[in-house]
Amino acid sequence: MRYRANRPYMIVVAGVLSACALCLGLLESMVSPPVGIPGFRIGVANIAILMAFPIIGRTGAAIVTVGKILLLAVVTGSGFGPGLLLAVSGGFAAYLAMSLIWTMNDRFSIVGCSVAGSAAHVLGQLAALSLLIGSPTVVMLAPYLLGASLVSGFLTALIARSLAMYIPSQILSADGSIGGRMWSDATFDLGRRIG
């Protein structure tokens, strides 16, 4: 059975992954950021989006991205104000970057996908914030935020890869493999020894 071609399966998995992203996002919002950079978060909710690419493809990952953004806006009470604009701009930029990397998965690992998404998220949010306040001065935070995004993107990928080991391989991709090189990159041999 080709799971990715099964529309009800995609909808159910997208819903489950969106709920996981919501829970992870809520947990992360309750914890103060580990570094002293304003506005920085690790982005553990993006683990669900990373998991969506090999399981339900790019369309499913887009659904999970939108679901994560809207559900977090409603549940946290941030509503549809400036916070939502920042979330949408960052989420959209991250999805585009990860989707591009996903289409070239023979060249990049899940680490590359995650780091690209994390960096794009930062750049998307900084662009939206500079438009909101009408000043490009927030770009001065870019080096710090991009540096932190490299670390957070790597950690998010490591966690996603560790979780992927516990999901039956028939679920992770249509042909029973684990998303090709995307999930089996040598970078994660270390993850197997740690976990």
C-alpha positions as a printed NumPy array, in Angstrom:
array([[ 0.   ,  0.   ,  0.   ],
       [ 1.328,  3.428, -0.878],
       [ 0.707,  5.502,  2.227],
       [ 1.586,  8.85 ,  0.673],
       [-0.978,  8.35 , -2.08 ],
       [-3.733,  7.573,  0.43 ],
       [-5.556, 10.881,  1.055],
       [-7.425,  9.892,  4.27 ],
       [-4.138,  8.594,  5.685],
       [-2.443, 11.914,  4.867],
       [-5.223, 13.889,  6.543],
       [-5.101, 11.78 ,  9.7  ],
       [-1.306, 11.891,  9.95 ],
       [-1.289, 15.643,  9.251],
       [-3.798, 16.101, 12.075],
       [-1.751, 13.993, 14.483],
       [ 1.479, 15.787, 13.573],
       [-0.258, 19.182, 13.902],
       [-1.43 , 18.178, 17.388],
       [ 2.123, 17.093, 18.245],
       [ 3.45 , 20.429, 16.973],
       [ 0.859, 22.232, 19.118],
       [ 1.883, 20.307, 22.248],
       [ 5.587, 20.836, 21.605],
       [ 5.021, 24.526, 20.871],
       [ 3.031, 24.968, 24.086],
       [ 5.729, 23.238, 26.12 ],
       [ 8.384, 25.414, 24.556],
       [ 6.387, 28.593, 25.235],
       [ 6.305, 27.703, 28.945],
       [10.094, 27.494, 29.164],
       [12.313, 30.537, 28.948],
       [14.777, 30.516, 26.038],
       [18.11 , 28.869, 26.871],
       [20.098, 31.786, 25.462],
       [19.845, 35.506, 26.122],
       [18.86 , 36.465, 22.572],
       [15.515, 38.314, 22.382],
       [12.834, 36.331, 20.597],
       [14.892, 33.157, 20.221],
       [13.311, 29.739, 20.662],
       [14.751, 26.352, 19.798],
       [11.769, 25.42 , 17.635],
       [10.98 , 21.938, 18.916],
       [ 7.519, 22.151, 17.308],
       [ 9.288, 21.941, 13.964],
       [10.142, 18.323, 14.729],
       [ 6.602, 17.479, 13.623],
       [ 7.126, 19.305, 10.32 ],
       [10.426, 17.519,  9.727],
       [ 8.672, 14.201, 10.37 ],
       [ 5.9  , 15.139,  7.93 ],
       [ 8.145, 15.346,  4.863],
       [ 9.037, 11.635,  4.615],
       [ 5.693, 10.41 ,  5.962],
       [ 3.143, 12.489,  4.035],
       [ 5.233, 14.545,  1.624],
       [ 5.477, 18.253,  0.904],
       [ 1.728, 18.872,  0.796],
       [ 1.251, 17.194,  4.154],
       [ 4.154, 19.169,  5.616],
       [ 2.481, 22.378,  4.403],
       [-0.733, 21.345,  6.17 ],
       [ 1.192, 20.648,  9.387],
       [ 2.96 , 24.024,  9.111],
       [-0.307, 25.927,  8.721],
       [-1.936, 23.824, 11.435],
       [ 0.902, 24.516, 13.859],
       [ 0.774, 28.264, 13.256],
       [-3.007, 28.607, 13.541],
       [-3.438, 26.23 , 16.478],
       [-0.688, 27.928, 18.487],
       [-2.185, 31.354, 17.723],
       [-5.614, 30.273, 18.958],
       [-4.519, 28.252, 21.996],
       [-1.91 , 30.725, 23.274],
       [-4.297, 33.638, 22.839],
       [-1.926, 35.594, 20.626],
       [-4.788, 35.808, 18.159],
       [-4.451, 37.38 , 14.777],
       [-2.183, 40.306, 15.549],
       [ 1.478, 41.043, 14.891],
       [ 2.531, 37.762, 16.494],
       [ 0.621, 35.832, 13.865],
       [ 2.273, 37.841, 11.085],
       [ 5.688, 36.943, 12.504],
       [ 4.713, 33.282, 12.849],
       [ 3.34 , 33.121,  9.309],
       [ 6.367, 34.834,  7.764],
       [ 8.819, 32.634,  9.651],
       [ 6.82 , 29.461,  9.103],
       [ 6.315, 30.115,  5.4  ],
       [10.008, 30.88 ,  4.859],
       [11.033, 27.774,  6.813],
       [ 8.61 , 25.585,  4.872],
       [ 9.9  , 26.913,  1.537],
       [13.526, 26.267,  2.522],
       [12.815, 22.763,  3.854],
       [10.678, 21.935,  0.839],
       [13.47 , 22.992, -1.497],
       [15.978, 20.872,  0.422],
       [13.517, 17.97 ,  0.461],
       [13.339, 17.989, -3.341],
       [17.149, 17.634, -3.396],
       [17.314, 14.962, -0.692],
       [20.146, 13.131, -2.417],
       [22.388, 16.125, -1.677],
       [21.308, 17.076,  1.84 ],
       [20.567, 15.205,  5.033],
       [17.821, 15.917,  7.535],
       [20.364, 18.169,  9.27 ],
       [20.638, 20.344,  6.165],
       [16.863, 20.448,  5.875],
       [16.41 , 21.436,  9.505],
       [19.203, 24.035,  9.572],
       [17.949, 25.609,  6.333],
       [14.435, 25.791,  7.768],
       [15.684, 27.275, 11.019],
       [17.764, 29.942,  9.272],
       [14.941, 30.782,  6.858],
       [12.539, 31.094,  9.792],
       [14.822, 33.66 , 11.418],
       [15.221, 35.642,  8.201],
       [11.477, 35.563,  7.492],
       [10.641, 36.827, 10.956],
       [13.282, 39.555, 10.845],
       [11.948, 40.75 ,  7.473],
       [ 8.382, 40.862,  8.814],
       [ 9.471, 42.582, 12.009],
       [11.389, 45.269, 10.127],
       [ 8.266, 45.922,  8.041],
       [ 6.089, 46.052, 11.167],
       [ 8.219, 48.564, 13.018],
       [ 9.242, 50.427,  9.876],
       [12.941, 50.187, 10.576],
       [15.647, 47.767,  9.465],
       [17.481, 48.051, 12.813],
       [16.29 , 44.582, 13.882],
       [18.604, 43.155, 11.233],
       [21.402, 43.783, 13.731],
       [20.129, 40.72 , 15.583],
       [20.573, 38.54 , 12.474],
       [24.112, 37.275, 13.166],
       [23.173, 36.179, 16.683],
       [19.874, 34.639, 15.662],
       [21.374, 32.875, 12.636],
       [24.186, 31.467, 14.762],
       [21.675, 30.184, 17.283],
       [19.517, 28.799, 14.458],
       [22.394, 26.592, 13.287],
       [22.568, 24.974, 16.706],
       [18.796, 24.706, 17.132],
       [18.379, 23.319, 13.604],
       [20.957, 20.63 , 14.312],
       [19.355, 19.711, 17.649],
       [15.883, 19.593, 16.107],
       [17.161, 17.295, 13.348],
       [18.88 , 15.049, 15.874],
       [15.669, 14.7  , 17.872],
       [13.598, 14.057, 14.728],
       [16.021, 11.384, 13.558],
       [16.018,  9.751, 16.976],
       [12.217,  9.653, 16.954],
       [12.151,  8.272, 13.402],
       [13.943,  5.153, 14.623],
       [10.833,  4.234, 16.638],
       [ 8.368,  4.564, 13.768],
       [ 7.804,  1.442, 11.657],
       [ 9.598,  1.825,  8.325],
       [ 6.418,  1.076,  6.335],
       [ 4.964,  4.323,  7.672],
       [ 7.973,  6.547,  6.993],
       [ 7.81 ,  6.298,  3.214],
       [ 5.83 ,  4.711,  0.436],
       [ 8.446,  2.115, -0.485],
       [ 9.267,  1.064,  3.085],
       [12.585,  2.916,  3.186],
       [13.237,  5.692,  5.635],
       [13.114,  8.582,  3.208],
       [16.362,  7.729,  1.432],
       [19.494,  9.65 ,  2.366],
       [17.354, 12.216,  4.165],
       [17.074,  9.984,  7.239],
       [20.041,  7.655,  6.844],
       [22.823, 10.214,  6.619],
       [26.035,  9.283,  8.42 ],
       [25.52 , 12.28 , 10.69 ],
       [22.954, 10.272, 12.566],
       [25.104,  7.258, 13.295],
       [26.072,  9.326, 16.32 ],
       [22.358,  9.658, 17.177],
       [21.994,  5.878, 17.265],
       [24.862,  5.543, 19.713],
       [23.541,  8.33 , 21.936],
       [19.921,  7.113, 21.958]])
